[in-house]
């Protein structure tokens, strides 16, 4: 029996149409059954996508993610996907081979990564991520769930992992990555004096934002975790290379949170790219047609300027 068929049986879904959507930290499917649609996720990362630097026990973290989604649906107006219970009443299923599965209601709407993005959509996206942070600052019980931590200890582990990448990364690149990580840690130290680490989406790519009747829904909270307030706006700058779109996203964020600190944006934009490099560099041998040139570009336009105290030239 295929693992997704076994998973669907635990939710009582039979004769469903199954479409593989993507495979990264999860294997994710669209499920159409009895005129309803769902999102099935199997906790089975693609080979080379290593999240071990985050630590934590998988089932505990998954339950924390689903609890966050439930809390958001109950305590904010941000559209999220509702978790679906198994036939036994649990939100998490474990397959016979130990794989963890979760099922969410499908979110209909316009995906930011497949359709034309309007000015209103982009401003609203920035506002939504800002509202998420503001809501958590006044709702303490939204920050009690076991999730990843995007903090100095993570940065230390990322640096250690970079040092182990000599088979895949040039020595110069490893040194530059480590210098950039140290610069990120210094910004985190500074921010620790002014604010707490609260839940951030932490993966605000265009494919994780859905336009629904004038609102922005956020999907795929599998990388969510505790971070400073700039985690999502910094990551959002990497969602598009179009500078005007970046400015509109920031405009929306600033309309809620006030004038942004450019150094903090750069730190968390850098972190989003550093996370990608450190967690997936073992796939470099698969990506020979683009990864080496991309790594060179990131060194020149992101890591080196940021480490040297200059604004990153490839955003805004």
Residue pairs with C-beta under 8 A, 6 or more apart in sequence:
3 42
3 44
3 95
3 97
3 99
4 18
4 27
4 29
4 40
4 42
5 18
6 95
6 96
7 40
7 42
7 93
7 95
7 99
7 101
7 103
8 14
8 16
8 18
8 31
8 33
8 40
10 86
10 87
10 88
10 93
10 95
10 101
11 84
11 85
11 86
11 87
11 93
11 103
12 87
13 31
13 33
13 38
14 33
15 33
16 31
16 32
16 33
17 31
17 32
17 33
18 29
18 30
18 31
18 40
19 29
19 30
19 31
19 32
20 27
20 28
20 29
21 28
21 29
21 30
21 39
22 28
22 207
23 44
23 46
24 45
24 46
24 49
25 45
25 49
25 51
25 222
25 223
26 41
26 42
26 43
26 44
26 45
26 222
27 41
27 42
27 44
27 46
28 39
28 40
28 41
28 42
28 220
29 39
29 40
29 41
29 42
30 37
30 38
30 39
30 40
30 106
31 37
31 38
31 39
31 40
31 103
31 106
36 105
36 106
37 105
37 106
37 108
38 84
38 103
38 104
38 105
38 106
39 81
39 103
39 104
39 105
39 106
39 107
39 219
40 101
40 102
40 103
41 101
41 102
41 103
41 104
41 222
42 95
42 99
42 100
42 101
43 58
43 62
43 99
43 100
43 101
43 102
44 99
45 51
47 283
48 280
48 282
48 283
48 286
49 279
49 280
49 283
50 161
50 279
50 280
50 282
51 279
53 154
53 157
53 158
53 161
53 278
53 279
54 148
54 149
54 154
54 225
55 157
56 146
56 148
58 100
59 92
59 94
59 100
60 146
61 146
61 147
61 148
62 92
62 100
62 102
63 91
63 92
63 146
64 145
64 146
64 147
65 145
65 147
65 221
65 222
65 224
66 83
66 91
66 92
66 102
67 145
68 142
68 145
68 147
68 199
68 221
68 224
69 80
69 81
69 82
69 83
69 104
69 221
70 82
70 83
71 141
71 142
71 145
72 78
72 80
72 132
72 142
73 80
73 82
75 135
75 139
75 142
76 131
76 132
76 135
77 215
78 128
78 131
78 132
78 135
78 215
78 216
78 217
78 218
79 107
79 109
79 210
79 212
79 215
79 216
79 217
79 218
80 107
80 217
80 218
80 219
80 221
81 104
81 105
81 106
81 107
81 217
81 219
82 104
82 105
83 91
83 102
83 103
83 104
84 91
84 103
84 104
84 105
85 91
86 92
86 93
86 103
91 102
92 100
92 101
92 102
93 100
93 101
93 102
93 103
94 100
94 101
95 101
107 210
107 212
107 217
107 219
108 210
108 212
109 210
109 211
109 212
109 213
109 217
110 121
110 210
110 211
110 212
111 206
111 207
111 209
111 210
111 211
112 121
112 125
112 206
112 207
112 209
112 210
112 211
112 239
113 205
113 206
113 207
115 211
117 206
117 240
117 245
119 248
120 214
121 211
121 216
122 245
122 248
122 249
122 252
123 248
123 249
123 251
123 252
123 255
124 211
124 214
124 215
124 216
124 252
125 204
125 209
125 216
125 236
125 249
125 252
126 233
126 236
126 248
126 249
126 250
126 251
126 252
126 253
126 254
126 255
126 256
127 216
127 252
127 253
127 255
127 256
128 209
128 215
128 216
128 218
128 252
129 201
129 204
129 218
129 232
129 233
129 236
129 253
130 233
130 252
130 253
130 254
130 255
130 256
130 257
131 256
132 199
132 200
132 201
132 218
132 232
133 198
133 200
133 229
133 232
133 257
134 256
134 257
135 142
136 142
136 143
136 198
136 199
137 198
142 198
142 199
143 198
143 199
143 226
145 199
147 199
147 224
147 225
147 226
148 154
148 202
148 223
148 224
148 225
148 226
149 197
149 225
149 226
149 227
150 197
150 200
150 202
150 225
150 226
150 227
150 228
150 231
150 271
151 188
151 197
151 226
151 227
152 185
152 188
152 189
155 181
155 182
155 184
155 185
155 188
155 271
156 185
158 181
158 274
158 275
158 278
159 177
159 178
159 181
159 182
161 278
161 279
162 169
162 174
162 177
162 178
162 181
162 277
162 278
162 281
163 174
163 178
165 174
165 278
165 281
165 282
166 174
168 281
168 282
168 284
168 285
169 177
169 277
169 281
169 284
169 295
170 295
172 299
173 295
173 299
176 299
176 303
176 304
176 307
177 274
177 277
177 278
177 303
179 303
179 307
180 270
180 274
180 302
180 303
180 304
180 306
180 307
181 274
182 307
183 267
183 270
183 306
183 307
184 267
184 268
184 270
184 271
184 274
187 263
187 264
187 267
188 228
188 267
191 228
191 229
191 230
191 264
195 228
195 229
197 226
197 227
197 228
198 226
198 227
198 229
199 224
199 225
199 226
199 227
200 224
200 225
200 226
200 227
200 231
200 232
201 208
201 218
201 221
201 223
201 224
201 232
201 235
202 223
202 224
202 225
202 227
202 231
202 232
202 235
203 220
203 222
203 223
203 224
203 235
204 218
204 232
204 235
204 236
204 239
205 235
205 238
205 239
206 239
206 240
207 220
208 218
208 219
208 220
209 216
209 217
209 218
209 219
210 216
210 217
210 218
210 219
211 217
227 268
228 264
228 268
229 257
230 260
230 261
230 264
230 265
230 267
230 268
231 268
231 271
233 249
233 250
233 253
233 260
233 265
233 268
234 264
234 265
234 266
234 267
234 268
234 269
234 270
234 271
234 272
235 268
235 269
235 272
236 246
236 249
236 253
237 246
237 249
237 250
237 265
237 269
237 315
237 316
238 269
238 272
238 273
238 315
239 249
240 246
240 249
241 314
243 315
243 316
246 315
246 316
247 316
250 260
250 265
250 316
253 260
254 260
262 311
262 316
265 315
265 316
266 306
266 311
266 312
266 315
267 306
269 302
269 312
269 315
270 302
270 303
270 306
270 312
273 298
273 302
273 303
274 303
277 295
277 298
283 291
284 291
284 292
301 312
301 313
301 314
302 312
302 314
305 311
305 312
305 313
306 312
